[in-house]
Amino acid sequence: MRSVGIVCGYDLNDDLPGYVRSVAPLIARENLDFVILSGGRTSPRSNHSEAWVMAGHLRGIVPAPAFVLEEHAMTTLENLIFARGLAEHHAGVVARFVVFCDRVHQRKVAALSRLILGARTSVHCVDHDVTMRVRLFEPVSHVIEAAAARAPWLRKYLRAAAIRFKGVHETVPALPKIAPDGKPHFGRDPKKDAESAILAAD
């Protein structure tokens, strides 16, 4: 069984490199088999995803473990859902998740992690400057994403709204069917899948 880290990405228009530098030492302290960097293309001014940008800043300052990119998430809820799907596909049973986020989103991340990842999860946060608009909207976002976590049929509408709000263009894909039950799931061939994921991230 494996330990998997999940780094929640944040807006490409904010100080994402500063956030990543703050998260790096926390990752280094954990005994993780691999780390999923989660975040899609959230700015029309960038051709890259949050995950891609974070990987570029983390390589070289965090010697291990390997990074796996999740480049489709548009919300915190999707960070966790998509990362869990990747982790279980590549590693089979996950013994524990360690989620990294910023302090402004800590309460929402902790609540959603319990729903999506289960009790085998710990959350570590760092300071990160965000706009006043983000701070004011966070309580509303918490309520909306918690509702979508409990009612999966709402998730496609949440995603469509997030894409529109961020001003990017993307089709709405079929979302992974992951119930908030906290139960482990098996991949087809955990060892082989994990090796291919790590090689793809190098």
Phi and psi in degrees as GROMACS dihedral restraints (atoms count N, CA, C in turn):
[ dihedral_restraints ]
;  ai    aj    ak    al  type     phi  dphi    fc
    3     4     5     6     1  -118.3    20    10
    4     5     6     7     1   159.5    20    10
    6     7     8     9     1  -107.9    20    10
    7     8     9    10     1   128.5    20    10
    9    10    11    12     1  -125.1    20    10
   10    11    12    13     1   131.9    20    10
   12    13    14    15     1   -94.8    20    10
   13    14    15    16     1   147.5    20    10
   15    16    17    18     1  -129.2    20    10
   16    17    18    19     1   119.8    20    10
   18    19    20    21     1  -102.8    20    10
   19    20    21    22     1   115.6    20    10
   21    22    23    24     1   -77.0    20    10
   22    23    24    25     1   124.8    20    10
   24    25    26    27     1   -82.1    20    10
   25    26    27    28     1   158.2    20    10
   27    28    29    30     1  -131.2    20    10
   28    29    30    31     1   169.1    20    10
   30    31    32    33     1   -43.4    20    10
   31    32    33    34     1   130.9    20    10
   33    34    35    36     1   -63.9    20    10
   34    35    36    37     1   -19.2    20    10
   36    37    38    39     1   -83.7    20    10
   37    38    39    40     1   -14.4    20    10
   39    40    41    42     1   -90.9    20    10
   40    41    42    43     1  -172.8    20    10
   42    43    44    45     1   -82.1    20    10
   43    44    45    46     1    69.9    20    10
   45    46    47    48     1   -64.0    20    10
   46    47    48    49     1   -40.9    20    10
   48    49    50    51     1   -59.9    20    10
   49    50    51    52     1   -39.3    20    10
   51    52    53    54     1   -64.3    20    10
   52    53    54    55     1   -39.8    20    10
   54    55    56    57     1   -61.8    20    10
   55    56    57    58     1   -44.9    20    10
   57    58    59    60     1   -63.3    20    10
   58    59    60    61     1   -40.9    20    10
   60    61    62    63     1   -62.3    20    10
   61    62    63    64     1   -33.2    20    10
   63    64    65    66     1   -73.1    20    10
   64    65    66    67     1   -34.2    20    10
   66    67    68    69     1   -76.2    20    10
   67    68    69    70     1   -30.7    20    10
   69    70    71    72     1   -51.1    20    10
   70    71    72    73     1   -49.7    20    10
   72    73    74    75     1   -65.5    20    10
   73    74    75    76     1   -28.1    20    10
   75    76    77    78     1   -68.5    20    10
   76    77    78    79     1   -39.2    20    10
   78    79    80    81     1   -63.2    20    10
   79    80    81    82     1   -43.8    20    10
   81    82    83    84     1   -62.1    20    10
   82    83    84    85     1   -28.1    20    10
   84    85    86    87     1   -76.6    20    10
   85    86    87    88     1   -21.5    20    10
   87    88    89    90     1   -89.5    20    10
   88    89    90    91     1   148.2    20    10
   90    91    92    93     1   -93.1    20    10
   91    92    93    94     1    82.6    20    10
   93    94    95    96     1  -108.9    20    10
   94    95    96    97     1   142.9    20    10
   96    97    98    99     1   -76.0    20    10
   97    98    99   100     1   -39.9    20    10
   99   100   101   102     1  -159.5    20    10
  100   101   102   103     1   164.7    20    10
  102   103   104   105     1  -122.7    20    10
  103   104   105   106     1   130.4    20    10
  105   106   107   108     1   -96.5    20    10
  106   107   108   109     1   121.2    20    10
  108   109   110   111     1   -94.6    20    10
  109   110   111   112     1   116.7    20    10
  111   112   113   114     1  -116.1    20    10
  112   113   114   115     1   124.2    20    10
  114   115   116   117     1   165.5    20    10
  115   116   117   118     1   130.2    20    10
  117   118   119   120     1   -88.0    20    10
  118   119   120   121     1  -166.0    20    10
  120   121   122   123     1   -83.3    20    10
  121   122   123   124     1   103.9    20    10
  123   124   125   126     1  -107.7    20    10
  124   125   126   127     1     7.2    20    10
  126   127   128   129     1  -136.4    20    10
  127   128   129   130     1   132.7    20    10
  129   130   131   132     1   -68.4    20    10
  130   131   132   133     1   -12.2    20    10
  132   133   134   135     1   -88.2    20    10
  133   134   135   136     1    -0.1    20    10
  135   136   137   138     1  -128.1    20    10
  136   137   138   139     1   144.6    20    10
  138   139   140   141     1   -95.0    20    10
  139   140   141   142     1     1.9    20    10
  141   142   143   144     1  -115.6    20    10
  142   143   144   145     1   158.9    20    10
  144   145   146   147     1   -85.1    20    10
  145   146   147   148     1   162.6    20    10
  147   148   149   150     1   -59.8    20    10
  148   149   150   151     1   -40.6    20    10
  150   151   152   153     1   -61.0    20    10
  151   152   153   154     1   -42.6    20    10
  153   154   155   156     1   -63.3    20    10
  154   155   156   157     1   -43.9    20    10
  156   157   158   159     1   -64.7    20    10
  157   158   159   160     1   -43.8    20    10
  159   160   161   162     1   -62.1    20    10
  160   161   162   163     1   -40.9    20    10
  162   163   164   165     1   -60.8    20    10
  163   164   165   166     1   -40.5    20    10
  165   166   167   168     1   -62.3    20    10
  166   167   168   169     1   -34.2    20    10
  168   169   170   171     1   -84.8    20    10
  169   170   171   172     1   -26.7    20    10
  171   172   173   174     1   -82.5    20    10
  172   173   174   175     1   -31.6    20    10
  174   175   176   177     1   -61.9    20    10
  175   176   177   178     1   129.5    20    10
  177   178   179   180     1    99.3    20    10
  178   179   180   181     1   -28.4    20    10
  180   181   182   183     1  -105.5    20    10
  181   182   183   184     1   -16.9    20    10
  183   184   185   186     1  -120.6    20    10
  184   185   186   187     1   102.1    20    10
  186   187   188   189     1   -64.6    20    10
  187   188   189   190     1   -29.9    20    10
  189   190   191   192     1  -153.7    20    10
  190   191   192   193     1   155.9    20    10
  192   193   194   195     1   -88.5    20    10
  193   194   195   196     1  -169.0    20    10
  195   196   197   198     1   -73.3    20    10
  196   197   198   199     1   155.3    20    10
  198   199   200   201     1  -108.0    20    10
  199   200   201   202     1   140.3    20    10
  201   202   203   204     1  -118.9    20    10
  202   203   204   205     1   130.5    20    10
  204   205   206   207     1   -94.7    20    10
  205   206   207   208     1   131.8    20    10
  207   208   209   210     1  -115.8    20    10
  208   209   210   211     1   109.2    20    10
  210   211   212   213     1  -112.7    20    10
  211   212   213   214     1    27.0    20    10
  213   214   215   216     1  -122.6    20    10
  214   215   216   217     1   -16.8    20    10
  216   217   218   219     1   -65.0    20    10
  217   218   219   220     1   136.8    20    10
  219   220   221   222     1  -115.0    20    10
  220   221   222   223     1   -11.7    20    10
  222   223   224   225     1  -139.1    20    10
  223   224   225   226     1   167.8    20    10
  225   226   227   228     1   -60.1    20    10
  226   227   228   229     1   -41.7    20    10
  228   229   230   231     1   -58.0    20    10
  229   230   231   232     1   -44.2    20    10
  231   232   233   234     1   -68.3    20    10
  232   233   234   235     1   -34.7    20    10
  234   235   236   237     1   -49.9    20    10
  235   236   237   238     1   -48.0    20    10
  237   238   239   240     1   -76.6    20    10
  238   239   240   241     1   -42.5    20    10
  240   241   242   243     1   -63.9    20    10
  241   242   243   244     1   -51.2    20    10
  243   244   245   246     1   -66.4    20    10
  244   245   246   247     1   -39.6    20    10
  246   247   248   249     1   -66.0    20    10
  247   248   249   250     1   -40.4    20    10
  249   250   251   252     1   -62.7    20    10
  250   251   252   253     1   -42.6    20    10
  252   253   254   255     1   -59.6    20    10
  253   254   255   256     1   -44.5    20    10
  255   256   257   258     1   -62.8    20    10
  256   257   258   259     1   -45.7    20    10
  258   259   260   261     1   -60.7    20    10
  259   260   261   262     1   -46.0    20    10
  261   262   263   264     1   -73.6    20    10
  262   263   264   265     1   -30.1    20    10
  264   265   266   267     1   -68.5    20    10
  265   266   267   268     1   -41.8    20    10
  267   268   269   270     1   -88.2    20    10
  268   269   270   271     1   -26.5    20    10
  270   271   272   273     1  -120.0    20    10
  271   272   273   274     1    -5.8    20    10
  273   274   275   276     1    74.0    20    10
  274   275   276   277     1  -122.7    20    10
  276   277   278   279     1   -76.3    20    10
  277   278   279   280     1   129.3    20    10
  279   280   281   282     1  -104.1    20    10
  280   281   282   283     1   121.1    20    10
  282   283   284   285     1   -69.7    20    10
  283   284   285   286     1   -38.6    20    10
  285   286   287   288     1  -158.3    20    10
  286   287   288   289     1   151.4    20    10
  288   289   290   291     1  -111.1    20    10
  289   290   291   292     1   143.9    20    10
  291   292   293   294     1  -124.0    20    10
  292   293   294   295     1   116.9    20    10
  294   295   296   297     1  -104.8    20    10
  295   296   297   298     1   134.1    20    10
  297   298   299   300     1  -112.9    20    10
  298   299   300   301     1   132.8    20    10
  300   301   302   303     1  -150.7    20    10
  301   302   303   304     1  -176.1    20    10
  303   304   305   306     1   -99.0    20    10
  304   305   306   307     1   165.1    20    10
  306   307   308   309     1   -66.5    20    10
  307   308   309   310     1   -32.5    20    10
  309   310   311   312     1   -62.8    20    10
  310   311   312   313     1   -35.5    20    10
  312   313   314   315     1   -97.4    20    10
  313   314   315   316     1     4.5    20    10
  315   316   317   318     1   -57.5    20    10
  316   317   318   319     1   -47.0    20    10
  318   319   320   321     1   -62.5    20    10
  319   320   321   322     1   -43.9    20    10
  321   322   323   324     1   -66.0    20    10
  322   323   324   325     1   -44.0    20    10
  324   325   326   327     1   -60.7    20    10
  325   326   327   328     1   -43.2    20    10
  327   328   329   330     1   -63.2    20    10
  328   329   330   331     1   -43.5    20    10
  330   331   332   333     1   -66.6    20    10
  331   332   333   334     1   -45.5    20    10
  333   334   335   336     1   -68.2    20    10
  334   335   336   337     1   -34.2    20    10
  336   337   338   339     1   -62.3    20    10
  337   338   339   340     1   -39.4    20    10
  339   340   341   342     1   -63.5    20    10
  340   341   342   343     1   -37.7    20    10
  342   343   344   345     1   -74.6    20    10
  343   344   345   346     1   -41.2    20    10
  345   346   347   348     1   -93.6    20    10
  346   347   348   349     1   -40.0    20    10
  348   349   350   351     1  -101.6    20    10
  349   350   351   352     1   -19.7    20    10
  351   352   353   354     1    90.8    20    10
  352   353   354   355     1  -174.9    20    10
  354   355   356   357     1   -72.5    20    10
  355   356   357   358     1   -15.2    20    10
  357   358   359   360     1   -81.6    20    10
  358   359   360   361     1    34.0    20    10
  360   361   362   363     1  -127.5    20    10
  361   362   363   364     1   139.0    20    10
  363   364   365   366     1  -120.9    20    10
  364   365   366   367     1   151.7    20    10
  366   367   368   369     1  -122.7    20    10
  367   368   369   370     1   129.2    20    10
  369   370   371   372     1  -118.9    20    10
  370   371   372   373     1   135.8    20    10
  372   373   374   375     1  -123.9    20    10
  373   374   375   376     1   158.2    20    10
  375   376   377   378     1  -132.3    20    10
  376   377   378   379     1   160.4    20    10
  378   379   380   381     1   -73.1    20    10
  379   380   381   382     1   143.3    20    10
  381   382   383   384     1  -158.8    20    10
  382   383   384   385     1   124.6    20    10
  384   385   386   387     1   -70.1    20    10
  385   386   387   388     1   129.0    20    10
  387   388   389   390     1  -131.1    20    10
  388   389   390   391     1   163.3    20    10
  390   391   392   393     1   -71.0    20    10
  391   392   393   394     1   159.3    20    10
  393   394   395   396     1   -62.4    20    10
  394   395   396   397     1   -33.8    20    10
  396   397   398   399     1   -60.0    20    10
  397   398   399   400     1   -42.1    20    10
  399   400   401   402     1   -64.9    20    10
  400   401   402   403     1   -42.8    20    10
  402   403   404   405     1   -62.1    20    10
  403   404   405   406     1   -42.6    20    10
  405   406   407   408     1   -71.0    20    10
  406   407   408   409     1   -33.3    20    10
  408   409   410   411     1   -82.9    20    10
  409   410   411   412     1   -16.8    20    10
  411   412   413   414     1   -57.7    20    10
  412   413   414   415     1   -44.1    20    10
  414   415   416   417     1   -60.6    20    10
  415   416   417   418     1   -38.0    20    10
  417   418   419   420     1   -66.8    20    10
  418   419   420   421     1   -43.6    20    10
  420   421   422   423     1   -60.4    20    10
  421   422   423   424     1   -39.1    20    10
  423   424   425   426     1   -58.5    20    10
  424   425   426   427     1   -47.8    20    10
  426   427   428   429     1   -63.5    20    10
  427   428   429   430     1   -45.2    20    10
  429   430   431   432     1   -64.9    20    10
  430   431   432   433     1   -46.3    20    10
  432   433   434   435     1   -71.3    20    10
  433   434   435   436     1   -32.9    20    10
  435   436   437   438     1   -64.8    20    10
  436   437   438   439     1   -38.4    20    10
  438   439   440   441     1   -64.3    20    10
  439   440   441   442     1   -42.0    20    10
  441   442   443   444     1   -69.2    20    10
  442   443   444   445     1   -29.4    20    10
  444   445   446   447     1   -65.2    20    10
  445   446   447   448     1   -37.8    20    10
  447   448   449   450     1   -84.3    20    10
  448   449   450   451     1   -24.1    20    10
  450   451   452   453     1  -123.4    20    10
  451   452   453   454     1    88.9    20    10
  453   454   455   456     1   -54.3    20    10
  454   455   456   457     1   -27.6    20    10
  456   457   458   459     1   -65.5    20    10
  457   458   459   460     1   -17.6    20    10
  459   460   461   462     1   -81.3    20    10
  460   461   462   463     1   -14.9    20    10
  462   463   464   465     1   -64.9    20    10
  463   464   465   466     1   -37.0    20    10
  465   466   467   468     1   -67.1    20    10
  466   467   468   469     1   -31.5    20    10
  468   469   470   471     1   -73.4    20    10
  469   470   471   472     1   -37.5    20    10
  471   472   473   474     1   -62.1    20    10
  472   473   474   475     1   -43.6    20    10
  474   475   476   477     1   -64.0    20    10
  475   476   477   478     1   -45.9    20    10
  477   478   479   480     1   -60.6    20    10
  478   479   480   481     1   -39.9    20    10
  480   481   482   483     1   -66.6    20    10
  481   482   483   484     1   -39.9    20    10
  483   484   485   486     1   -65.3    20    10
  484   485   486   487     1   -41.9    20    10
  486   487   488   489     1   -61.6    20    10
  487   488   489   490     1   -43.7    20    10
  489   490   491   492     1   -66.5    20    10
  490   491   492   493     1   -42.3    20    10
  492   493   494   495     1   -63.3    20    10
  493   494   495   496     1   -37.7    20    10
  495   496   497   498     1   -82.8    20    10
  496   497   498   499     1    -9.5    20    10
  498   499   500   501     1    76.7    20    10
  499   500   501   502     1    24.5    20    10
  501   502   503   504     1  -108.3    20    10
  502   503   504   505     1   165.7    20    10
  504   505   506   507     1  -117.6    20    10
  505   506   507   508     1   122.7    20    10
  507   508   509   510     1  -162.8    20    10
  508   509   510   511     1   144.2    20    10
  510   511   512   513     1   -74.3    20    10
  511   512   513   514     1   159.8    20    10
  513   514   515   516     1   -93.4    20    10
  514   515   516   517     1   108.5    20    10
  516   517   518   519     1   -79.4    20    10
  517   518   519   520     1   168.8    20    10
  519   520   521   522     1   -69.8    20    10
  520   521   522   523     1   130.0    20    10
  522   523   524   525     1   -87.9    20    10
  523   524   525   526     1   150.1    20    10
  525   526   527   528     1   -60.0    20    10
  526   527   528   529     1   140.8    20    10
  528   529   530   531     1   -85.7    20    10
  529   530   531   532     1    84.4    20    10
  531   532   533   534     1  -116.4    20    10
  532   533   534   535     1   114.4    20    10
  534   535   536   537     1   -82.3    20    10
  535   536   537   538     1   146.7    20    10
  537   538   539   540     1   -78.6    20    10
  538   539   540   541     1    60.6    20    10
  540   541   542   543     1  -106.9    20    10
  541   542   543   544     1   -10.6    20    10
  543   544   545   546     1    71.3    20    10
  544   545   546   547     1     6.2    20    10
  546   547   548   549     1   -86.8    20    10
  547   548   549   550     1   144.1    20    10
  549   550   551   552     1   -72.2    20    10
  550   551   552   553     1   152.1    20    10
  552   553   554   555     1  -129.0    20    10
  553   554   555   556     1   152.1    20    10
  555   556   557   558     1  -101.4    20    10
  556   557   558   559     1   141.9    20    10
  558   559   560   561     1   -83.7    20    10
  559   560   561   562     1   176.9    20    10
  561   562   563   564     1   -68.5    20    10
  562   563   564   565     1   -46.5    20    10
  564   565   566   567     1  -145.4    20    10
  565   566   567   568     1    87.6    20    10
  567   568   569   570     1   -51.4    20    10
  568   569   570   571     1   -45.4    20    10
  570   571   572   573     1   -66.8    20    10
  571   572   573   574     1   -46.5    20    10
  573   574   575   576     1   -65.4    20    10
  574   575   576   577     1   -43.8    20    10
  576   577   578   579     1   -63.9    20    10
  577   578   579   580     1   -40.7    20    10
  579   580   581   582     1   -64.2    20    10
  580   581   582   583     1   -41.3    20    10
  582   583   584   585     1   -63.9    20    10
  583   584   585   586     1   -41.9    20    10
  585   586   587   588     1   -67.2    20    10
  586   587   588   589     1   -34.9    20    10
  588   589   590   591     1   -66.6    20    10
  589   590   591   592     1   -42.8    20    10
  591   592   593   594     1   -68.8    20    10
  592   593   594   595     1   -40.1    20    10
  594   595   596   597     1   -63.2    20    10
  595   596   597   598     1   -39.3    20    10
  597   598   599   600     1   -65.6    20    10
  598   599   600   601     1   -28.3    20    10
  600   601   602   603     1   -81.2    20    10
  601   602   603   604     1   -18.2    20    10
